[in-house]
């Protein structure tokens, strides 16, 4: 069941007419350090009203784009229940050719989003590899999201950008391709994204942005902050470069109780960037 609430700014189209569908999943029950990501969907929506409708650098006005905000999924008792319910909702949208934009919530909300697609590659921006097979007895934990993604699309169809933390178990096991934050600083984000596209060799790509992939000096309001990360501009450029191939997008792990409002604003701006740049490729 989807609960109505305040809408993302400029999401004025009906569900039937919209090309882009925003769905909030306020879930954080596998959080392992700071909890509070369940408050992010509404905080991101509130922050979205800060911005002009017109993105001058793209010559795109969001008022000209059919966007619909479905509201939030109800909060569930377990992560497995959330994954099952969210997948049903998202599969319905994808089957009708809509572009889903998921507002997390913790990173486990990406699992049902990716499972709603077939034959795609996935680019994940994340400080952590998140490739444990299980964590604290659960297989759908936010610490297992990359593993569950790989289970669905194949380990060769996942690339993680911005990594700077992984467990010894993850390091010593077969794992998906990743380009860590230090390497990206050396080579530049443009080359890193090109390498990711070449590795995936897919025309259709889903992009998931864990806000902790961005350095906490830019995005302090997150559940598991990790220093030495990507810049906000790096992530913006990543979205722009991937836009012609994108079929879905999410932003996760914003944690409003530990934010001054800037992290929610950044997340809202990244959503607007994704909508504008993907829409341009359809013209």
C-alpha positions as CSV (number, residue, x, y, z in Angstrom):
1,X,0.0,0.0,0.0
2,X,1.3,3.5,-0.9
3,X,0.5,6.2,1.5
4,X,-0.2,9.7,0.2
5,X,1.8,12.7,1.5
6,X,3.6,15.8,0.4
7,X,4.9,15.6,-3.2
8,X,8.3,16.2,-4.6
9,X,8.4,19.7,-6.1
10,X,7.1,20.0,-9.7
11,X,5.8,16.4,-9.7
12,X,2.5,17.6,-11.2
13,X,1.5,14.9,-13.6
14,X,-1.0,12.1,-13.0
15,X,0.2,8.6,-12.5
16,X,-1.3,7.7,-15.9
17,X,0.4,10.5,-17.8
18,X,3.8,10.5,-16.0
19,X,7.1,9.3,-17.5
20,X,9.0,9.6,-14.2
21,X,7.5,8.1,-11.0
22,X,8.9,9.0,-7.6
23,X,8.3,6.4,-4.8
24,X,9.5,6.8,-1.2
25,X,10.5,3.8,0.8
26,X,10.9,4.9,4.5
27,X,12.7,1.9,5.8
28,X,15.9,1.6,7.9
29,X,15.5,-1.4,10.1
30,X,18.8,-3.0,9.2
31,X,20.8,0.1,10.0
32,X,24.0,-0.8,11.7
33,X,25.4,2.5,12.9
34,X,23.1,5.5,12.8
35,X,19.4,5.0,12.2
36,X,17.0,7.6,10.8
37,X,17.1,7.1,7.1
38,X,13.3,6.3,7.3
39,X,12.8,10.0,7.6
40,X,14.6,10.8,4.4
41,X,11.9,10.5,1.7
42,X,9.9,13.3,3.2
43,X,13.0,15.4,4.1
44,X,14.2,15.1,0.5
45,X,10.7,16.2,-0.8
46,X,10.7,19.2,1.6
47,X,14.2,20.2,0.3
48,X,13.1,19.9,-3.3
49,X,11.1,23.1,-3.0
50,X,14.4,25.0,-2.6
51,X,15.2,24.9,-6.3
52,X,14.1,26.7,-9.5
53,X,12.1,24.6,-11.9
54,X,14.4,25.6,-14.7
55,X,17.8,23.9,-14.9
56,X,19.6,26.4,-17.1
57,X,22.7,24.4,-17.9
58,X,20.5,21.7,-19.5
59,X,17.9,24.2,-20.8
60,X,15.2,22.0,-19.2
61,X,12.2,23.1,-17.1
62,X,10.9,20.4,-14.9
63,X,7.4,21.9,-15.3
64,X,7.5,20.6,-18.9
65,X,8.3,17.0,-17.7
66,X,5.6,14.6,-16.7
67,X,6.6,13.6,-13.1
68,X,4.4,11.9,-10.6
69,X,5.0,11.3,-6.9
70,X,3.2,8.2,-5.6
71,X,4.0,9.0,-1.9
72,X,5.6,6.4,0.4
73,X,5.2,2.7,0.9
74,X,4.0,1.9,4.3
75,X,6.7,1.0,6.8
76,X,7.1,-2.8,7.2
77,X,8.0,-5.0,10.1
78,X,10.9,-6.8,8.4
79,X,13.3,-6.2,5.5
80,X,12.0,-9.2,3.7
81,X,8.5,-7.9,3.8
82,X,9.7,-4.5,2.5
83,X,11.6,-6.1,-0.4
84,X,8.5,-8.2,-1.4
85,X,6.0,-5.4,-1.3
86,X,8.3,-2.8,-2.9
87,X,9.2,-5.2,-5.7
88,X,5.5,-5.7,-6.5
89,X,4.9,-2.0,-6.7
90,X,8.0,-1.3,-8.8
91,X,7.5,-4.2,-11.2
92,X,4.1,-2.7,-12.0
93,X,5.7,0.6,-12.9
94,X,8.5,-0.9,-14.9
95,X,6.2,-3.1,-16.9
96,X,4.3,0.0,-18.0
97,X,7.5,1.7,-19.2
98,X,7.8,4.2,-16.4
99,X,11.2,5.5,-15.1
100,X,11.2,4.8,-11.3
101,X,13.0,7.1,-8.9
102,X,13.2,5.6,-5.4
103,X,13.8,7.8,-2.3
104,X,15.3,5.7,0.5
105,X,15.5,4.7,3.2
106,X,18.5,2.6,3.7
107,X,20.3,0.9,0.8
108,X,18.3,-2.3,1.1
109,X,15.5,-0.5,-0.8
110,X,17.6,-0.8,-4.0
111,X,17.2,-4.6,-3.9
112,X,13.5,-4.6,-5.0
113,X,14.2,-1.8,-7.4
114,X,16.8,-3.7,-9.3
115,X,14.8,-6.9,-9.1
116,X,12.1,-5.1,-11.0
117,X,14.2,-5.1,-14.2
118,X,15.7,-7.7,-16.5
119,X,18.8,-7.5,-18.6
120,X,20.4,-4.4,-17.1
121,X,23.7,-3.3,-15.7
122,X,24.0,-1.6,-12.3
123,X,26.3,1.3,-11.3
124,X,26.4,1.8,-7.6
125,X,28.0,4.8,-6.0
126,X,28.9,3.8,-2.4
127,X,31.6,4.2,0.2
128,X,31.2,0.5,1.1
129,X,31.3,-2.6,-1.1
130,X,28.2,-4.0,0.6
131,X,28.9,-7.5,-0.7
132,X,28.4,-9.6,2.3
133,X,26.2,-12.7,1.6
134,X,24.5,-12.1,5.0
135,X,24.8,-9.7,7.9
136,X,23.5,-10.2,11.4
137,X,21.5,-13.1,10.2
138,X,19.8,-11.3,7.3
139,X,20.5,-11.6,3.5
140,X,18.6,-8.4,2.6
141,X,20.6,-6.2,5.0
142,X,21.9,-2.9,3.7
143,X,25.3,-4.5,4.1
144,X,24.3,-7.1,1.5
145,X,22.8,-5.0,-1.2
146,X,25.5,-5.4,-3.8
147,X,25.4,-9.2,-3.3
148,X,21.7,-9.3,-3.8
149,X,22.0,-7.1,-6.9
150,X,24.6,-9.4,-8.3
151,X,22.4,-12.4,-7.6
152,X,19.8,-10.9,-9.9
153,X,21.8,-9.3,-12.7
154,X,25.1,-11.3,-12.5
155,X,28.3,-10.3,-10.8
156,X,29.8,-9.1,-14.1
157,X,26.9,-6.6,-14.5
158,X,27.7,-4.6,-11.4
159,X,30.3,-1.8,-10.9
160,X,30.7,0.1,-7.6
161,X,32.2,3.6,-7.7
162,X,33.7,5.4,-4.8
163,X,34.5,2.5,-2.5
164,X,36.8,3.1,0.4
165,X,35.7,0.4,2.9
166,X,35.1,-3.3,2.8
167,X,35.4,-6.2,5.2
168,X,38.3,-8.7,5.1
169,X,35.7,-11.3,4.0
170,X,34.7,-9.2,1.1
171,X,38.3,-8.4,0.2
172,X,39.3,-12.1,0.1
173,X,36.3,-13.3,-1.8
174,X,35.2,-13.0,-5.5
175,X,33.6,-9.6,-5.8
176,X,32.2,-7.3,-8.5
177,X,34.4,-4.7,-10.2
178,X,34.9,-1.6,-8.3
179,X,36.8,1.7,-8.8
180,X,37.7,3.1,-5.4
181,X,37.6,6.8,-4.5
182,X,41.3,7.2,-4.5
183,X,41.6,5.9,-8.0
184,X,38.8,8.2,-9.2
185,X,40.6,11.2,-7.8
186,X,43.6,10.2,-9.9
187,X,41.9,9.3,-13.1
188,X,38.9,11.7,-12.9
189,X,35.2,10.8,-12.8
190,X,34.7,10.9,-16.6
191,X,37.3,8.2,-17.2
192,X,35.9,6.1,-14.3
193,X,32.4,6.2,-15.7
194,X,33.6,5.3,-19.1
195,X,35.4,2.3,-17.6
196,X,32.2,1.3,-15.8
197,X,30.2,1.5,-19.0
198,X,32.8,-0.6,-20.8
199,X,32.8,-3.2,-18.1
200,X,29.0,-3.5,-18.0
201,X,28.6,-3.4,-21.8
202,X,24.9,-2.8,-21.3
203,X,22.6,-0.4,-23.1
204,X,20.3,-0.2,-20.0
205,X,21.8,0.8,-16.7
206,X,20.2,1.4,-13.2
207,X,22.1,3.9,-11.0
208,X,21.9,3.7,-7.2
209,X,23.5,6.5,-5.2
210,X,24.2,5.8,-1.6
211,X,24.8,9.3,-0.3
212,X,27.7,8.0,1.8
213,X,29.6,7.6,-1.5
214,X,30.0,11.4,-1.3
215,X,32.5,12.7,1.2
216,X,30.9,13.6,4.5
217,X,32.3,17.1,4.2
218,X,29.7,17.5,1.5
219,X,27.0,15.1,2.8
220,X,27.3,14.7,6.6
221,X,23.7,13.5,7.1
222,X,24.2,9.8,6.5
223,X,24.0,6.6,8.5
224,X,27.6,5.3,8.0
225,X,29.9,8.3,7.1
226,X,33.2,7.4,5.6
227,X,35.9,10.0,4.9
228,X,38.0,10.5,1.7
229,X,35.0,10.2,-0.6
230,X,33.7,11.5,-3.9
231,X,32.7,15.1,-4.4
232,X,29.1,16.2,-5.1
233,X,30.3,17.3,-8.6
234,X,31.7,13.9,-9.3
235,X,28.2,12.3,-8.7
236,X,26.5,15.0,-10.8
237,X,28.8,14.3,-13.7
238,X,28.3,10.5,-13.2
239,X,24.5,11.1,-13.6
240,X,25.0,13.2,-16.7
241,X,27.3,10.7,-18.4
242,X,25.1,7.7,-17.7
243,X,21.8,9.5,-18.6
244,X,21.5,8.1,-22.1
245,X,21.5,4.6,-20.7
246,X,19.5,5.1,-17.5
247,X,16.3,3.1,-16.8
248,X,16.0,3.8,-13.1
249,X,17.6,5.8,-10.3
250,X,17.6,5.9,-6.5
251,X,19.2,7.9,-3.7
252,X,19.5,6.2,-0.4
253,X,21.0,6.5,3.1
254,X,20.3,10.1,3.8
255,X,19.8,10.3,7.5
256,X,18.0,13.6,8.5
257,X,18.6,13.3,12.3
258,X,22.3,13.8,11.6
259,X,21.9,16.4,8.9
260,X,21.7,20.2,8.9
261,X,19.5,20.1,5.8
262,X,22.3,20.2,3.2
263,X,22.4,16.4,2.6
264,X,18.6,16.3,1.9
265,X,19.0,19.2,-0.4
266,X,21.8,17.5,-2.3
267,X,19.7,14.3,-2.6
268,X,16.8,16.4,-4.0
269,X,19.1,18.1,-6.5
270,X,20.5,14.8,-7.7
271,X,17.0,13.6,-8.3
272,X,16.3,16.7,-10.4
273,X,19.6,16.2,-12.3
274,X,18.6,12.6,-13.2
275,X,15.2,13.6,-14.4
276,X,16.5,16.5,-16.5
277,X,19.3,14.7,-18.1
278,X,17.4,11.5,-18.9
279,X,14.5,13.6,-20.3
280,X,17.0,15.4,-22.6
281,X,18.1,12.1,-24.1
282,X,14.5,11.3,-25.0
283,X,14.0,14.5,-27.1
